[in-house]
Amino acid sequence: MQGGGLVFVFALPIWAAAFICGALVSSKISAWILFFAVLIIFSALFLYRSWVLVILFGFFCGLYRAQWGDIVSLPEHNFFTTIRDYCDARLALFLDEPYKTLVSGIIFGGSSGFSSEWKQVFRSTGTMHIIAVSGANVAFVVNWIEWALRKTIAFPRTRFYVAAIAIGGYVLITGAPASVVRAGVMAFVMHVAPLVGRRAYALHALAFAAAMMVVINPSIARDIGFQFSCLATLGLIMFESPGQKFAGMISETIAATLCILPLEIYYFRTASISALIANSFVLPFIPILMIAGGILVVFTLGPVLFATFVADIVQFFARIMLQILAFFSDIPGSSASIAISFSVVVVWYLILGAYFCLRCVRQIRVPI
């Protein structure tokens, strides 16, 4: 597959990336001029498949869409956030601080219960994403839902509908932050593809999810959580290592770190030297605390003895996790203050993008 065929394979990811970049740019160009530019470039695509035309089409679509503002805005408080607050209150009955805030942050997101000292520990070790519920949390939920449905429901379409409702409910319970919405939409696309006879590609699902979110709300392209989530997921796709559990986890951690590091330095002027090692040590605790924390919420509705027993287990793992983070945070030079220009960020991602394209050319042979 060469030339136009490769453009066809990568058309959606390239268009989505260019579209998001266009939505990020503050343009004073007339909406009518942008509209006709989009039409002209789209017409040219029918005559000639070109990487340049795909990029221009996406960029001008982003410029044009940004002119019209957001469509949907979720209310700050709703039925689902009430459920989240109730579960958080139940955890507070059996868990001490800062363990309650850690477990609640892993399951539902949020770090308001942490002291300034603990927040600094998470920042210096590059693990703040752990308590800012993200796509990884959705992935754990999806995997457990799929496992449970395979054991109980035989029909694929029925499993899909139940999974879609469960994923949607979890997204809303967490308050629908950009990173979780992105993961939820991506999971939905990955589940729909086999039902309609198409092969599910994670890269295309990511591109579709990110683009659709920006189509609905262009302002979300400026959300730091959205940017980090998309880039970290892209890193996981780049370095995916099927069948290699430990080595795969390490390579995925490296990939996610490489993809968000330049943007993290650019925004926060800080780089965590110990982030890679610290994440490798504490990531295995996340599914344990998610599952045990969820069980604890359910058990708080029953006999106190059972809930206390589960709470002791949860608090044991939470204590170990925080002690590990505190250890890495106390290492001299675990974080450093660094300032870089935006041009350095662009060059960094161009290099990663070139590597990614070469890797995908070798792996993807059939367009969808």
C-alpha positions as CSV (number, residue, x, y, z in Angstrom):
1,M,0.0,0.0,0.0
2,Q,1.6,3.3,-1.1
3,G,0.8,6.9,-1.9
4,G,-2.9,7.6,-1.9
5,G,-3.6,4.3,-0.1
6,L,-1.6,5.3,2.9
7,V,-3.3,8.7,2.9
8,F,-6.6,6.8,3.1
9,V,-5.4,4.7,6.0
10,F,-4.2,7.7,8.0
11,A,-6.8,10.2,6.8
12,L,-8.9,10.3,10.0
13,P,-6.0,10.5,12.5
14,I,-4.2,13.2,10.4
15,W,-7.4,15.2,9.9
16,A,-8.3,14.9,13.6
17,A,-4.9,16.2,14.7
18,A,-5.0,19.1,12.2
19,F,-8.6,19.8,13.2
20,I,-7.7,20.1,16.9
21,C,-4.8,22.4,16.1
22,G,-7.1,24.6,14.0
23,A,-9.6,24.8,16.9
24,L,-6.7,25.9,19.2
25,V,-5.9,28.9,17.0
26,S,-7.6,32.2,17.6
27,S,-8.5,33.3,14.1
28,K,-10.0,36.7,13.0
29,I,-10.7,35.4,9.5
30,S,-14.3,35.9,8.4
31,A,-16.5,32.8,8.8
32,W,-17.6,33.0,5.2
33,I,-13.9,33.0,4.0
34,L,-13.2,29.9,6.1
35,F,-16.4,28.2,4.9
36,F,-15.4,28.6,1.2
37,A,-11.8,27.5,2.0
38,V,-13.2,24.3,3.6
39,L,-15.3,23.7,0.5
40,I,-12.5,24.3,-2.0
41,I,-10.0,22.0,-0.1
42,F,-12.7,19.3,0.3
43,S,-13.4,19.4,-3.4
44,A,-9.6,19.1,-4.2
45,L,-9.5,16.0,-2.1
46,F,-11.8,14.2,-4.5
47,L,-9.3,14.9,-7.3
48,Y,-6.0,14.3,-5.5
49,R,-5.2,12.4,-2.4
50,S,-2.5,14.3,-0.6
51,W,-1.1,14.6,2.9
52,V,-1.0,18.3,2.6
53,L,-4.7,18.6,1.5
54,V,-5.8,16.4,4.4
55,I,-3.9,18.5,6.9
56,L,-5.2,21.8,5.4
57,F,-8.7,20.4,5.3
58,G,-8.6,19.5,9.0
59,F,-6.9,22.8,10.0
60,F,-9.5,25.0,8.2
61,C,-12.3,22.8,9.6
62,G,-11.0,23.5,13.1
63,L,-10.7,27.3,12.4
64,Y,-14.2,27.4,11.1
65,R,-15.7,25.3,13.9
66,A,-14.1,27.4,16.6
67,Q,-16.0,30.4,15.3
68,W,-19.3,29.1,16.6
69,G,-18.5,28.1,20.2
70,D,-19.6,25.2,22.3
71,I,-22.8,23.2,21.9
72,V,-23.1,21.2,25.1
73,S,-22.2,22.0,28.7
74,L,-23.0,19.6,31.5
75,P,-24.4,21.1,34.7
76,E,-21.9,21.2,37.6
77,H,-24.3,19.2,39.8
78,N,-26.6,16.4,38.6
79,F,-28.1,13.1,39.6
80,F,-24.8,11.2,38.9
81,T,-22.6,13.6,40.8
82,T,-25.0,13.2,43.7
83,I,-24.2,9.5,43.6
84,R,-20.5,10.2,43.6
85,D,-20.8,12.5,46.6
86,Y,-22.8,9.8,48.4
87,C,-20.2,7.1,47.7
88,D,-17.4,9.5,48.8
89,A,-19.3,10.1,52.1
90,R,-19.6,6.4,52.7
91,L,-15.8,5.9,52.2
92,A,-15.2,8.7,54.7
93,L,-17.0,6.6,57.4
94,F,-14.4,3.8,57.3
95,L,-11.2,5.3,55.9
96,D,-8.8,7.8,57.5
97,E,-7.2,10.7,55.7
98,P,-5.3,10.8,53.4
99,Y,-6.2,7.3,52.4
100,K,-9.9,8.2,51.8
101,T,-8.9,11.0,49.5
102,L,-6.5,8.7,47.6
103,V,-9.1,6.0,47.1
104,S,-11.9,8.4,46.2
105,G,-9.5,10.2,43.8
106,I,-8.6,7.0,42.0
107,I,-12.2,5.9,41.6
108,F,-14.0,9.3,41.1
109,G,-11.2,11.8,40.7
110,G,-10.4,14.8,42.8
111,S,-7.6,15.9,45.2
112,S,-9.2,18.6,47.3
113,G,-8.9,16.4,50.5
114,F,-5.1,16.3,50.3
115,S,-2.9,18.6,52.2
116,S,-0.6,20.9,50.3
117,E,2.3,18.6,51.3
118,W,0.7,15.5,49.7
119,K,-0.2,17.5,46.6
120,Q,3.5,18.4,46.3
121,V,4.4,14.8,46.6
122,F,2.2,13.8,43.7
123,R,3.6,16.7,41.6
124,S,7.2,16.0,42.3
125,T,6.8,12.3,41.4
126,G,4.7,13.0,38.3
127,T,1.8,11.0,39.6
128,M,-0.9,13.6,39.8
129,H,-2.8,11.8,37.1
130,I,-3.5,9.0,39.5
131,I,-6.0,11.2,41.5
132,A,-7.3,13.0,38.4
133,V,-9.5,10.2,37.1
134,S,-8.4,9.5,33.6
135,G,-8.7,7.1,30.7
136,A,-6.8,4.4,32.6
137,N,-9.7,4.3,35.1
138,V,-12.2,3.8,32.3
139,A,-10.0,1.1,30.8
140,F,-10.1,-0.8,34.2
141,V,-13.9,-0.4,34.4
142,V,-14.4,-1.5,30.8
143,N,-12.2,-4.6,31.3
144,W,-14.1,-5.7,34.4
145,I,-17.5,-5.0,32.8
146,E,-16.5,-7.1,29.7
147,W,-15.3,-10.0,32.0
148,A,-18.6,-10.0,33.9
149,L,-20.7,-9.8,30.8
150,R,-18.9,-12.6,29.1
151,K,-19.7,-14.8,32.1
152,T,-23.4,-13.9,32.2
153,I,-24.6,-12.7,28.8
154,A,-24.2,-14.8,25.6
155,F,-25.4,-12.3,22.9
156,P,-22.7,-9.8,21.8
157,R,-25.3,-7.0,21.1
158,T,-26.8,-7.3,24.5
159,R,-23.3,-7.2,26.1
160,F,-22.6,-4.0,24.0
161,Y,-25.8,-2.2,25.2
162,V,-25.2,-3.1,28.9
163,A,-21.5,-2.1,28.6
164,A,-22.4,1.2,26.9
165,I,-24.9,2.1,29.7
166,A,-22.3,1.2,32.4
167,I,-19.5,3.1,30.8
168,G,-21.8,6.1,30.3
169,G,-22.9,6.0,33.9
170,Y,-19.3,5.9,35.1
171,V,-18.4,8.9,32.9
172,L,-21.2,10.9,34.4
173,I,-20.5,9.8,38.0
174,T,-16.9,11.1,37.7
175,G,-18.3,14.5,36.6
176,A,-17.5,13.9,32.9
177,P,-14.0,15.4,32.8
178,A,-12.5,15.7,29.4
179,S,-10.0,12.7,29.9
180,V,-12.8,10.4,31.0
181,V,-15.2,11.4,28.2
182,R,-12.5,10.8,25.6
183,A,-11.8,7.3,27.1
184,G,-15.6,6.6,27.2
185,V,-16.2,7.6,23.6
186,M,-13.1,5.6,22.5
187,A,-14.3,2.5,24.3
188,F,-17.7,2.9,22.6
189,V,-16.1,3.1,19.2
190,M,-13.9,0.1,19.8
191,H,-17.0,-1.9,20.8
192,V,-19.2,-0.7,17.9
193,A,-16.7,-1.6,15.2
194,P,-16.9,-5.4,15.5
195,L,-20.7,-5.3,15.6
196,V,-20.9,-3.5,12.2
197,G,-18.2,-5.8,10.7
198,R,-15.3,-3.5,10.9
199,R,-11.9,-4.0,12.5
200,A,-11.3,-1.8,15.5
201,Y,-8.1,0.3,15.4
202,A,-7.2,2.1,18.6
203,L,-5.6,4.9,16.6
204,H,-8.7,5.6,14.6
205,A,-10.9,5.3,17.7
206,L,-8.7,7.9,19.5
207,A,-8.9,10.2,16.5
208,F,-12.7,9.9,16.3
209,A,-13.2,10.4,20.0
210,A,-10.9,13.5,20.2
211,A,-12.4,15.0,17.0
212,M,-16.0,14.5,18.0
213,M,-15.4,16.1,21.4
214,V,-13.8,19.2,19.7
215,V,-16.6,19.3,17.2
216,I,-19.2,19.5,20.0
217,N,-17.1,21.8,22.3
218,P,-14.1,23.5,20.6
219,S,-13.0,25.1,23.9
220,I,-12.2,21.6,25.2
221,A,-9.1,21.6,22.9
222,R,-7.6,24.0,25.4
223,D,-8.3,21.7,28.4
224,I,-5.0,20.5,29.8
225,G,-6.6,17.2,30.9
226,F,-7.9,16.6,27.4
227,Q,-4.5,17.3,25.8
228,F,-2.6,15.0,28.3
229,S,-5.2,12.3,28.0
230,C,-5.0,12.2,24.2
231,L,-1.2,12.3,24.1
232,A,-0.7,9.7,26.8
233,T,-3.2,7.4,24.9
234,L,-1.3,8.0,21.7
235,G,1.9,7.0,23.5
236,L,0.3,3.7,24.7
237,I,-0.8,3.0,21.1
238,M,2.8,3.7,19.8
239,F,4.5,1.4,22.2
240,E,1.8,-1.3,22.5
241,S,3.4,-4.6,23.4
242,P,0.8,-7.5,23.2
243,G,1.6,-10.5,25.2
244,Q,4.4,-8.9,27.3
245,K,2.7,-8.0,30.6
246,F,5.6,-6.6,32.6
247,A,7.8,-5.4,29.8
248,G,4.7,-4.0,28.1
249,M,3.7,-2.1,31.3
250,I,7.2,-0.5,31.5
251,S,7.2,0.4,27.8
252,E,3.7,1.9,28.0
253,T,4.8,3.9,31.1
254,I,7.8,5.2,29.1
255,A,5.6,6.0,26.1
256,A,3.0,7.9,28.1
257,T,5.8,9.8,29.9
258,L,7.5,10.8,26.7
259,C,4.3,12.0,25.1
260,I,3.2,14.3,28.0
261,L,6.6,15.4,29.3
262,P,7.2,18.3,26.9
263,L,3.7,19.7,27.4
264,E,4.0,19.2,31.2
265,I,7.3,21.2,31.3
266,Y,5.8,23.9,29.0
267,Y,2.7,24.4,31.2
268,F,4.1,23.8,34.7
269,R,7.8,24.7,34.2
270,T,8.6,21.5,36.2
271,A,9.9,18.1,35.3
272,S,9.7,15.1,37.5
273,I,13.0,13.2,37.3
274,S,11.6,10.2,39.2
275,A,8.2,10.1,37.3
276,L,9.1,7.0,35.3
277,I,10.2,4.9,38.2
278,A,7.6,6.2,40.6
279,N,4.8,5.4,38.1
280,S,6.1,1.9,37.5
281,F,6.0,1.2,41.2
282,V,2.5,2.6,42.0
283,L,0.5,1.8,38.8
284,P,-0.1,-1.8,39.9
285,F,-1.9,-0.4,43.0
286,I,-4.5,1.4,41.0
287,P,-6.7,-1.6,39.9
288,I,-6.3,-3.0,43.4
289,L,-7.6,0.2,45.1
290,M,-10.3,0.7,42.4
291,I,-11.7,-2.8,43.0
292,A,-11.3,-2.9,46.7
293,G,-12.6,0.7,47.1
294,G,-15.7,-0.2,45.0
295,I,-16.3,-3.3,47.1
296,L,-16.0,-1.2,50.3
297,V,-18.6,1.3,49.1
298,V,-21.0,-1.6,48.6
299,F,-20.1,-3.2,52.0
300,T,-20.8,0.1,53.8
301,L,-24.4,-0.6,53.2
302,G,-24.3,-3.9,55.1
303,P,-22.9,-5.1,58.4
304,V,-20.2,-2.9,59.9
305,L,-17.9,-5.8,60.6
306,F,-17.6,-6.7,56.9
307,A,-17.0,-3.1,55.9
308,T,-14.4,-2.6,58.5
309,F,-12.5,-5.7,57.3
310,V,-12.5,-4.5,53.7
311,A,-11.5,-1.0,54.9
312,D,-8.5,-2.4,56.6
313,I,-7.4,-4.1,53.4
314,V,-8.0,-0.9,51.4
315,Q,-6.1,1.2,53.9
316,F,-3.2,-1.2,53.9
317,F,-2.6,-0.9,50.2
318,A,-3.2,2.8,50.2
319,R,-0.7,3.3,52.9
320,I,2.0,1.3,51.0
321,M,1.3,3.3,47.9
322,L,1.6,6.7,49.6
323,Q,4.8,5.6,51.4
324,I,6.3,4.7,48.0
325,L,5.4,8.1,46.6
326,A,6.8,9.8,49.7
327,F,10.0,7.9,49.4
328,F,10.6,9.0,45.7
329,S,9.5,12.5,46.6
330,D,12.2,12.8,49.3
331,I,15.0,11.8,47.0
332,P,17.1,14.9,46.3
333,G,16.6,16.2,42.8
334,S,13.4,14.1,42.2
335,S,12.0,17.2,40.4
336,A,13.6,20.1,38.7
337,S,12.4,23.5,37.5
338,I,12.8,23.7,33.7
339,A,11.4,26.3,31.2
340,I,11.2,25.5,27.4
341,S,9.7,27.4,24.5
342,F,6.8,26.3,22.5
343,S,9.0,25.6,19.5
344,V,10.8,22.9,21.5
345,V,7.5,21.3,22.2
346,V,6.6,21.3,18.5
347,V,10.0,19.8,17.5
348,W,9.6,17.1,20.2
349,Y,6.2,16.1,18.8
350,L,7.3,16.2,15.2
351,I,10.1,13.7,16.1
352,L,7.6,11.4,18.0
353,G,5.1,11.8,15.1
354,A,7.7,10.8,12.5
355,Y,8.6,7.7,14.6
356,F,5.0,6.9,15.0
357,C,4.2,7.1,11.3
358,L,7.1,4.8,10.5
359,R,5.9,2.3,13.1
360,C,2.3,2.4,11.8
361,V,3.4,2.0,8.2
362,R,5.0,-1.3,9.2
363,Q,2.0,-2.5,11.3
364,I,-1.1,-1.3,9.5
365,R,-1.8,-2.9,6.1
366,V,-5.5,-2.8,5.7
367,P,-7.5,0.5,5.8
368,I,-10.8,0.8,7.6
